[in-house]
Amino acid sequence: MKFLSRVPFIDLIKQKIVELVSNDMIKLSPETVESFDAAKHRQRSIDSFEQTWPWYRQLIKSIAYSTQIPSDTLNNYVRTIGILLLLGILFPFSLLITIFTIICSKLIRLFKQNESTPKSNHSSKRILISGGMMTKALVLCRGFHRAGHKVILVDEAINWLTGHRWSNSVERFYIVPSPEKDPEAYMQSLVDIVQKENIDMFVPVTGPYHAHIDAQVKARLKQHNCSTFHMNTDEIALVDNKYSFTEKARSLGLPVPKSHYITSRRQLMDFNFDQEKRSYICKSILYDWLDRGAMITLPRATQAETIEYINRLPISEECPYILQEFIQGDEYCTHGTCLNGNIALFTCCHSSAWQLNYKHINHPAILQWSTKYVRELKLTGHASFDFIVSHDDGKAYGIECNPRVHSAITAFYNHPRIADAYFPSDSQTTMVPLPTARETYWLTHELWRIIRNIQSSDKVCQSLLRIFNGREAIWSFDDPLPFLLHYHVHIVCLLLDNLRPSRIRFFHKVDCCLGELS
């Protein structure tokens, strides 16, 4: 019982659920999965609360004791109200920036030919884009609009007030069912929109759990003469699985870390770490954003600590893990728009567990690695590869691939030919961000960094320099409304909804990049 007392309750819940599922004792409904996801969010919220300022933590615990309200619940409400107040303080400045931008934009159009007006395009297509609350979807909307195409944007009901729906680049906005809660209704809704709007191409901007569903809808839309810019089901299964991805890369002669497929804790305990030169990390093959930033290496300092850590992992046949060699080095993320085995659009940026800034870096080895993988598999769709460039040998090691649009695409904010990457052409060249493209950031994230690091003058100066020298990812001189409405309508509505006891969501951060409480 002493050991059990040291294991977080969420690990015990997850472990028990996996055991029941593996024995066919229960079937997880969407409601059960959602409930379990909420439990994980709550555990993450508790962990985050324990790392806050000591004086704040003590204050919340004191109030919680006197009011009999759980401290994590009280902390969630205080944080929600606090962020609403900060957004309220920021609102006049955002409004001023937006009004000034609109006035200047109109004045310039009066005195010179408007270069930003979409060019006439006799082969104009009607494009359907999902994931409307995400900044990366907005970048694609603007890119297609700039090329003269018509854009229809869709998202779930919870994001019905996304600021991006009022973008100049969006012709119409539709609400669709959640692909997680009701995939059949989601797919049928897309079919209905495709028929109603005469859509030529569907470009999914998906979350990590939706890629397989969008692959399934591909065949349905094809029946209505609508192409889908997305990998097929088999390709998704290959690249979205960390183990099969690395093994395929290894078979192509590409550098990847040593990897082992783990389906039981006993298998992990029997692994001989002593004969390995490097330590290892153990990650869930299924996407788990709450744990993706964890970099706990094995073996631990003592055998007892190693066993304790392994016993906390809910490994099973249904929930496999990958034991992967841990390579000390610099992390990089990429975005690739792939068409018929050619990378048409590509950017590479420095990465971290919680990436919030993107600036293109020319790294030939990473581009060559990505190009070979995409060419050999003849991929069409989005492929976002993660890399570690080793400090030891300087090689770029492929870590994983996410078959979806990466937020690093914001580095193309001023590129005039984004849309060209989605249509066949004779050119085999790979487009990268323009040399004039500055580092992208989200204003609220940088302001929060300043508040969090107020006692560190160096970090405060870094954020201030980024604000003045970089580029706000949502703001656009030709399309200013999304900047105001995203932060002060969409995010505010999510936070207000979070104050309702029946709708409370324990969140770790307000992710303005993805437009959600995560």
C-alpha positions as CSV (number, residue, x, y, z in Angstrom):
1,M,0.0,0.0,0.0
2,K,2.9,2.3,0.5
3,F,3.8,2.1,-3.2
4,L,0.2,2.8,-4.2
5,S,0.2,5.9,-2.2
6,R,3.0,7.3,-4.3
7,V,1.3,6.7,-7.6
8,P,-0.9,9.6,-9.0
9,F,-4.5,8.6,-9.1
10,I,-4.8,9.2,-12.8
11,D,-2.2,6.5,-13.5
12,L,-4.2,4.0,-11.4
13,I,-7.4,4.8,-13.3
14,K,-5.7,4.6,-16.7
15,Q,-4.1,1.3,-15.7
16,K,-7.3,-0.2,-14.6
17,I,-9.3,0.9,-17.6
18,V,-6.6,-0.6,-20.0
19,E,-6.8,-3.9,-18.1
20,L,-10.6,-4.0,-18.4
21,V,-10.6,-3.1,-22.1
22,S,-7.9,-5.7,-22.8
23,N,-10.1,-8.4,-21.2
24,D,-13.2,-7.2,-23.1
25,M,-14.9,-6.5,-19.8
26,I,-15.9,-3.0,-20.9
27,K,-16.1,-1.0,-24.2
28,L,-15.1,2.6,-24.1
29,S,-17.9,4.9,-25.3
30,P,-17.1,8.4,-26.5
31,E,-18.5,9.7,-23.2
32,T,-16.1,7.4,-21.3
33,V,-13.1,8.6,-23.3
34,E,-14.2,12.2,-22.8
35,S,-14.6,11.7,-19.1
36,F,-11.2,10.0,-18.9
37,D,-9.6,12.9,-20.8
38,A,-11.1,15.3,-18.4
39,A,-9.5,13.3,-15.5
40,K,-6.2,13.7,-17.2
41,H,-6.7,17.4,-17.6
42,R,-7.5,17.6,-13.9
43,Q,-4.3,15.8,-12.9
44,R,-2.3,18.1,-15.2
45,S,-4.0,21.1,-13.5
46,I,-3.1,19.7,-10.1
47,D,0.5,19.2,-11.1
48,S,0.7,22.8,-12.5
49,F,-0.9,24.2,-9.4
50,E,1.8,22.6,-7.2
51,Q,4.4,24.4,-9.3
52,T,3.0,27.9,-8.9
53,W,4.3,30.7,-6.7
54,P,4.4,29.5,-3.0
55,W,2.4,32.5,-1.7
56,Y,-0.3,32.0,-4.3
57,R,-0.5,28.2,-3.6
58,Q,-0.8,28.9,0.1
59,L,-3.5,31.5,-0.4
60,I,-5.6,29.2,-2.6
61,K,-5.3,26.3,-0.1
62,S,-6.3,28.5,2.8
63,I,-9.4,29.7,1.0
64,A,-10.2,26.2,-0.2
65,Y,-10.0,25.0,3.4
66,S,-12.4,27.6,4.7
67,T,-14.9,27.3,1.9
68,Q,-14.6,23.5,1.5
69,I,-14.0,23.9,-2.3
70,P,-11.3,21.6,-3.7
71,S,-8.1,23.7,-4.2
72,D,-7.7,22.6,-7.8
73,T,-11.3,23.6,-8.6
74,L,-10.8,27.0,-6.9
75,N,-7.5,27.5,-8.6
76,N,-9.2,26.8,-12.0
77,Y,-11.8,29.4,-11.3
78,V,-9.3,32.0,-10.1
79,R,-7.1,31.4,-13.2
80,T,-10.1,31.7,-15.5
81,I,-11.2,35.0,-13.9
82,G,-7.6,36.3,-13.8
83,I,-7.1,35.6,-17.6
84,L,-10.4,37.2,-18.4
85,L,-9.3,40.4,-16.5
86,L,-6.0,40.4,-18.3
87,L,-7.8,40.1,-21.6
88,G,-10.1,42.9,-20.5
89,I,-7.0,45.1,-19.8
90,L,-5.6,44.2,-23.2
91,F,-8.8,44.8,-25.1
92,P,-8.5,48.7,-25.6
93,F,-5.0,48.2,-27.0
94,S,-6.1,45.4,-29.4
95,L,-9.1,47.5,-30.5
96,L,-6.9,50.5,-31.1
97,I,-4.5,48.4,-33.2
98,T,-7.4,47.0,-35.2
99,I,-9.0,50.4,-35.9
100,F,-5.7,51.9,-36.8
101,T,-4.9,49.0,-39.2
102,I,-8.4,49.3,-40.9
103,I,-8.0,53.0,-41.4
104,C,-4.5,52.8,-42.7
105,S,-5.4,50.0,-45.0
106,K,-8.4,51.8,-46.5
107,L,-6.3,55.0,-47.0
108,I,-3.6,53.2,-48.8
109,R,-6.1,51.6,-51.1
110,L,-7.5,55.0,-52.0
111,F,-4.1,56.3,-53.2
112,K,-2.5,53.2,-54.9
113,Q,-3.4,50.0,-56.7
114,N,-4.3,47.4,-54.0
115,E,-1.6,44.7,-54.4
116,S,-3.2,42.5,-51.8
117,T,-6.5,42.1,-53.8
118,P,-6.7,38.4,-54.9
119,K,-5.6,38.1,-58.5
120,S,-8.0,37.0,-61.1
121,N,-7.9,33.2,-61.4
122,H,-9.8,31.6,-64.2
123,S,-9.2,28.2,-62.7
124,S,-10.4,29.2,-59.3
125,K,-11.4,26.4,-57.0
126,R,-13.7,26.1,-54.0
127,I,-11.8,25.0,-51.0
128,L,-13.2,23.5,-47.7
129,I,-10.9,23.9,-44.7
130,S,-11.6,22.4,-41.2
131,G,-10.1,23.3,-37.8
132,G,-11.4,26.9,-38.0
133,M,-10.2,28.0,-34.6
134,M,-6.5,27.2,-35.3
135,T,-4.1,29.8,-36.6
136,K,-2.7,27.3,-39.1
137,A,-6.2,27.1,-40.7
138,L,-6.3,30.9,-41.0
139,V,-2.9,30.9,-42.8
140,L,-4.2,28.4,-45.3
141,C,-7.4,30.4,-45.8
142,R,-5.4,33.5,-46.5
143,G,-3.0,31.6,-48.8
144,F,-5.8,30.2,-51.0
145,H,-7.7,33.5,-51.0
146,R,-4.6,35.3,-52.1
147,A,-4.4,33.0,-55.1
148,G,-8.0,33.7,-56.1
149,H,-9.7,30.6,-54.7
150,K,-13.0,30.6,-52.6
151,V,-12.7,29.3,-49.1
152,I,-15.3,27.7,-46.9
153,L,-14.3,27.2,-43.2
154,V,-15.8,24.7,-40.7
155,D,-15.4,23.9,-37.1
156,E,-17.2,22.4,-34.1
157,A,-20.0,24.1,-32.2
158,I,-17.8,25.0,-29.2
159,N,-15.8,27.2,-31.6
160,W,-18.7,28.9,-33.3
161,L,-17.4,32.3,-32.4
162,T,-13.9,31.7,-33.7
163,G,-12.5,35.1,-34.9
164,H,-11.2,33.4,-38.1
165,R,-14.7,33.1,-39.5
166,W,-14.8,36.8,-40.0
167,S,-11.5,36.8,-42.0
168,N,-11.6,38.5,-45.4
169,S,-10.4,35.2,-46.9
170,V,-13.5,33.2,-45.7
171,E,-16.6,33.2,-47.9
172,R,-18.7,31.1,-45.5
173,F,-18.5,29.4,-42.2
174,Y,-20.3,26.2,-41.1
175,I,-20.6,24.3,-37.8
176,V,-20.0,20.5,-38.0
177,P,-20.4,17.8,-35.4
178,S,-17.4,16.8,-33.3
179,P,-15.3,14.1,-35.2
180,E,-14.4,12.6,-31.8
181,K,-17.9,12.4,-30.4
182,D,-19.8,11.5,-33.5
183,P,-17.5,10.6,-36.5
184,E,-20.4,9.4,-38.7
185,A,-22.3,12.7,-38.3
186,Y,-19.1,14.6,-38.9
187,M,-18.4,12.8,-42.2
188,Q,-22.0,13.2,-43.4
189,S,-21.9,16.9,-42.5
190,L,-18.8,17.3,-44.7
191,V,-20.5,15.5,-47.6
192,D,-23.6,17.8,-47.2
193,I,-21.4,20.9,-47.3
194,V,-19.4,19.6,-50.3
195,Q,-22.7,19.1,-52.2
196,K,-24.2,22.4,-51.2
197,E,-21.1,24.5,-51.9
198,N,-19.8,22.6,-54.9
199,I,-16.4,22.1,-53.1
200,D,-13.5,21.0,-55.3
201,M,-11.0,20.2,-52.5
202,F,-11.1,19.5,-48.8
203,V,-8.0,20.4,-46.8
204,P,-8.3,19.0,-43.3
205,V,-6.6,21.0,-40.5
206,T,-6.9,18.3,-37.9
207,G,-6.1,17.6,-34.3
208,P,-4.1,14.6,-33.4
209,Y,-7.1,12.3,-33.0
210,H,-8.9,13.3,-36.2
211,A,-6.4,12.2,-38.9
212,H,-7.8,8.7,-39.2
213,I,-11.4,10.0,-39.5
214,D,-10.5,12.5,-42.3
215,A,-8.8,9.7,-44.1
216,Q,-12.1,7.7,-44.0
217,V,-14.1,10.6,-45.4
218,K,-11.7,10.9,-48.3
219,A,-13.5,8.1,-50.3
220,R,-17.0,9.6,-49.6
221,L,-16.0,13.0,-50.9
222,K,-14.4,11.5,-54.0
223,Q,-17.9,10.2,-55.0
224,H,-18.9,13.9,-55.2
225,N,-15.9,15.0,-57.3
226,C,-14.2,16.5,-54.3
227,S,-10.5,15.6,-53.7
228,T,-9.1,15.5,-50.2
229,F,-5.6,16.7,-49.5
230,H,-4.8,14.0,-47.0
231,M,-3.0,10.7,-46.7
232,N,-5.0,7.6,-47.1
233,T,-5.8,5.2,-44.2
234,D,-2.9,2.9,-44.7
235,E,-0.4,5.8,-44.9
236,I,-1.8,7.4,-41.7
237,A,-1.5,4.1,-39.9
238,L,2.1,3.8,-40.9
239,V,3.4,7.3,-40.2
240,D,1.2,8.1,-37.2
241,N,2.6,5.0,-35.3
242,K,6.0,6.0,-33.8
243,Y,7.4,2.5,-34.1
244,S,6.3,1.7,-37.6
245,F,7.4,5.2,-38.7
246,T,10.9,4.7,-37.4
247,E,11.2,1.2,-38.7
248,K,10.2,2.3,-42.2
249,A,12.8,5.1,-42.0
250,R,15.4,2.6,-40.9
251,S,14.6,0.4,-43.9
252,L,15.2,3.4,-46.2
253,G,18.6,3.9,-44.7
254,L,17.6,7.1,-42.8
255,P,19.1,7.9,-39.4
256,V,16.6,7.0,-36.5
257,P,17.2,6.1,-32.9
258,K,17.2,2.5,-31.8
259,S,13.6,1.6,-31.0
260,H,11.7,-1.3,-29.4
261,Y,8.0,-2.1,-29.4
262,I,6.8,-2.6,-25.9
263,T,3.5,-4.3,-25.0
264,S,3.9,-5.1,-21.3
265,R,5.7,-3.8,-18.2
266,R,7.4,-7.2,-17.9
267,Q,9.0,-6.7,-21.3
268,L,10.3,-3.3,-20.2
269,M,11.6,-4.7,-16.9
270,D,13.5,-7.5,-18.6
271,F,15.2,-5.1,-21.0
272,N,19.0,-5.0,-20.4
273,F,19.9,-1.3,-20.1
274,D,23.4,-2.1,-19.0
275,Q,24.5,-3.2,-22.4
276,E,23.4,0.1,-24.0
277,K,25.6,3.1,-24.5
278,R,22.8,5.6,-24.3
279,S,19.8,5.9,-22.0
280,Y,16.2,5.4,-23.3
281,I,12.9,7.2,-23.1
282,C,9.5,5.3,-23.1
283,K,6.6,7.0,-24.9
284,S,3.1,5.9,-25.7
285,I,2.6,5.1,-29.3
286,L,-0.9,6.5,-29.1
287,Y,-0.8,10.3,-29.1
288,D,-0.9,11.7,-25.5
289,W,-0.4,15.4,-25.5
290,L,-0.4,15.6,-21.7
291,D,2.7,13.3,-21.5
292,R,4.5,14.3,-24.7
293,G,6.7,16.8,-23.0
294,A,7.9,14.2,-20.4
295,M,11.5,13.4,-21.0
296,I,12.1,10.8,-18.2
297,T,15.0,8.6,-19.1
298,L,15.5,4.9,-18.3
299,P,17.1,3.5,-16.4
300,R,16.6,5.7,-13.3
301,A,19.3,6.3,-10.7
302,T,18.4,3.1,-8.8
303,Q,16.7,-0.1,-9.8
304,A,13.9,0.6,-7.3
305,E,13.2,3.9,-9.0
306,T,13.2,2.3,-12.4
307,I,10.8,-0.4,-11.3
308,E,8.5,2.2,-9.7
309,Y,8.4,4.3,-12.8
310,I,7.7,1.3,-15.1
311,N,4.9,0.2,-12.8
312,R,3.2,3.5,-13.4
313,L,3.0,3.0,-17.2
314,P,-0.3,1.6,-18.4
315,I,1.4,-0.6,-21.1
316,S,-0.7,-3.3,-22.8
317,E,-1.4,-4.8,-26.3
318,E,-4.1,-2.2,-26.7
319,C,-1.9,0.6,-25.4
320,P,1.7,-0.1,-26.7
321,Y,4.7,2.0,-25.9
322,I,7.9,2.6,-27.8
323,L,11.3,2.4,-26.0
324,Q,13.5,4.7,-27.9
325,E,17.1,5.6,-27.6
326,F,17.6,9.0,-26.0
327,I,19.8,11.2,-28.2
328,Q,21.2,14.4,-26.7
329,G,20.8,17.2,-29.2
330,D,18.8,20.1,-30.6
331,E,15.1,19.5,-31.3
332,Y,13.6,20.6,-34.6
333,C,10.0,20.5,-35.9
334,T,9.0,20.7,-39.6
335,H,5.9,21.3,-41.8
336,G,5.7,19.6,-45.2
337,T,3.0,19.9,-47.8
338,C,3.5,16.8,-49.9
339,L,2.1,16.2,-53.4
340,N,2.7,12.9,-55.3
341,G,5.9,12.2,-53.4
342,N,7.4,15.7,-53.7
343,I,7.6,18.2,-50.8
344,A,6.1,21.3,-52.3
345,L,6.1,23.5,-49.2
346,F,8.6,23.0,-46.3
347,T,9.8,24.8,-43.2
348,C,12.1,23.8,-40.4
349,C,12.1,25.5,-37.0
350,H,13.6,25.1,-33.5
351,S,11.3,23.0,-31.3
352,S,10.4,22.4,-27.7
353,A,7.7,20.7,-25.7
354,W,5.4,23.7,-25.9
355,Q,6.4,25.5,-29.1
356,L,5.0,29.0,-29.4
357,N,7.4,30.7,-31.9
358,Y,8.4,29.8,-35.4
359,K,11.3,31.0,-37.5
360,H,12.5,29.1,-40.6
361,I,16.0,27.6,-40.3
362,N,17.8,26.3,-43.4
363,H,18.9,22.8,-42.4
364,P,19.9,20.7,-45.5
365,A,20.2,17.4,-43.7
366,I,16.7,17.6,-42.3
367,L,15.3,18.6,-45.7
368,Q,17.1,15.7,-47.4
369,W,15.8,13.3,-44.8
370,S,12.2,14.5,-45.2
371,T,12.5,14.5,-49.0
372,K,13.7,10.9,-49.2
373,Y,11.0,9.6,-46.8
374,V,8.2,11.4,-48.7
375,R,9.5,10.4,-52.1
376,E,9.9,6.7,-51.2
377,L,6.3,6.5,-49.9
378,K,4.9,8.7,-52.7
379,L,3.0,10.7,-50.1
380,T,0.3,13.3,-50.7
381,G,-0.9,15.2,-47.7
382,H,0.7,17.0,-44.8
383,A,3.7,15.5,-43.0
384,S,5.2,17.2,-40.0
385,F,8.5,15.4,-39.0
386,D,10.2,15.9,-35.6
387,F,14.0,15.6,-35.4
388,I,16.9,15.5,-33.0
389,V,20.3,16.7,-34.3
390,S,22.8,14.8,-32.2
391,H,25.5,16.7,-30.3
392,D,27.7,13.7,-30.7
393,D,27.8,13.0,-34.5
394,G,25.8,15.9,-35.9
395,K,23.3,13.7,-37.7
396,A,19.6,14.5,-38.0
397,Y,17.6,11.7,-36.5
398,G,13.9,11.4,-37.3
399,I,11.8,10.9,-34.2
400,E,8.2,10.8,-35.4
401,C,5.8,12.1,-38.0
402,N,2.5,13.8,-37.4
403,P,0.2,13.5,-40.5
404,R,-1.3,16.9,-40.2
405,V,-0.6,20.6,-40.7
406,H,1.9,22.0,-38.3
407,S,1.6,25.5,-36.7
408,A,5.1,26.1,-38.2
409,I,3.2,26.9,-41.4
410,T,2.7,30.4,-39.9
411,A,6.3,31.1,-41.1
412,F,4.7,31.4,-44.6
413,Y,2.5,34.3,-43.5
414,N,3.8,36.6,-46.3
415,H,4.4,33.9,-49.0
416,P,2.4,34.6,-52.1
417,R,2.3,31.0,-53.4
418,I,1.1,28.8,-50.6
419,A,-1.9,27.6,-52.7
420,D,0.4,26.5,-55.5
421,A,1.7,23.7,-53.3
422,Y,-1.7,22.0,-53.3
423,F,-2.1,21.6,-57.1
424,P,0.0,19.6,-59.6
425,S,2.6,21.5,-61.6
426,D,5.7,20.8,-63.6
427,S,7.9,22.3,-61.0
428,Q,9.6,19.9,-58.5
429,T,11.1,22.7,-56.4
430,T,10.4,23.0,-52.7
431,M,9.1,26.4,-51.5
432,V,10.4,27.6,-48.2
433,P,9.5,30.8,-46.2
434,L,10.7,34.1,-47.7
435,P,14.0,35.5,-46.4
436,T,12.0,38.5,-45.2
437,A,9.7,36.4,-43.0
438,R,10.1,37.3,-39.3
439,E,9.7,35.0,-36.3
440,T,6.0,34.5,-35.6
441,Y,4.5,34.7,-32.1
442,W,1.1,35.1,-30.4
443,L,0.8,38.4,-28.5
444,T,-1.0,37.0,-25.4
445,H,1.6,34.2,-25.0
446,E,4.5,36.7,-25.0
447,L,2.7,39.0,-22.6
448,W,2.1,36.0,-20.3
449,R,5.8,35.1,-20.5
450,I,6.6,38.7,-19.4
451,I,4.3,38.3,-16.4
452,R,5.7,34.9,-15.5
453,N,9.3,35.9,-15.8
454,I,9.0,39.4,-14.4
455,Q,11.9,38.8,-12.0
456,S,14.2,37.8,-14.9
457,S,15.2,40.9,-16.9
458,D,16.8,38.7,-19.6
459,K,13.7,36.8,-20.3
460,V,11.5,39.9,-20.2
461,C,13.8,41.6,-22.7
462,Q,13.7,38.5,-25.0
463,S,9.9,38.6,-25.1
464,L,9.9,42.4,-25.7
465,L,12.4,42.1,-28.6
466,R,10.3,39.3,-30.1
467,I,7.2,41.5,-30.0
468,F,8.9,44.4,-31.7
469,N,11.1,42.4,-34.1
470,G,8.8,39.5,-34.9
471,R,5.4,39.1,-36.4
472,E,2.1,38.5,-34.6
473,A,0.8,35.2,-36.1
474,I,-2.8,36.2,-36.4
475,W,-2.6,39.9,-37.2
476,S,-2.6,41.0,-40.8
477,F,-2.6,44.5,-42.4
478,D,-5.1,43.3,-45.0
479,D,-7.2,41.2,-42.7
480,P,-7.2,42.8,-39.2
481,L,-10.5,41.5,-37.7
482,P,-9.4,37.9,-36.7
483,F,-6.7,39.4,-34.5
484,L,-9.2,41.3,-32.4
485,L,-12.0,38.7,-32.4
486,H,-9.8,35.6,-31.8
487,Y,-8.4,37.0,-28.5
488,H,-11.4,39.0,-27.3
489,V,-14.4,37.0,-28.5
490,H,-13.5,33.4,-29.1
491,I,-11.0,33.0,-26.2
492,V,-13.2,35.1,-23.9
493,C,-16.2,32.9,-24.7
494,L,-14.3,29.7,-24.0
495,L,-13.2,31.2,-20.6
496,L,-16.7,32.4,-19.7
497,D,-18.1,29.0,-20.6
498,N,-15.5,27.5,-18.2
499,L,-17.0,29.4,-15.3
500,R,-20.2,27.3,-15.5
501,P,-19.9,24.4,-13.0
502,S,-21.5,22.0,-15.5
503,R,-18.9,22.9,-18.2
504,I,-15.8,23.3,-16.1
505,R,-12.6,22.2,-17.9
506,F,-9.4,21.9,-16.0
507,F,-6.8,23.5,-18.3
508,H,-3.1,23.9,-18.1
509,K,-2.8,26.8,-20.5
510,V,-4.8,29.0,-22.9
511,D,-3.4,27.9,-26.3
512,C,-4.1,30.9,-28.6
513,C,-2.2,29.1,-31.4
514,L,-4.8,26.3,-31.5
515,G,-7.6,28.4,-30.1
516,E,-8.4,26.1,-27.1
517,L,-8.1,25.6,-23.4
518,S,-5.5,22.8,-23.1
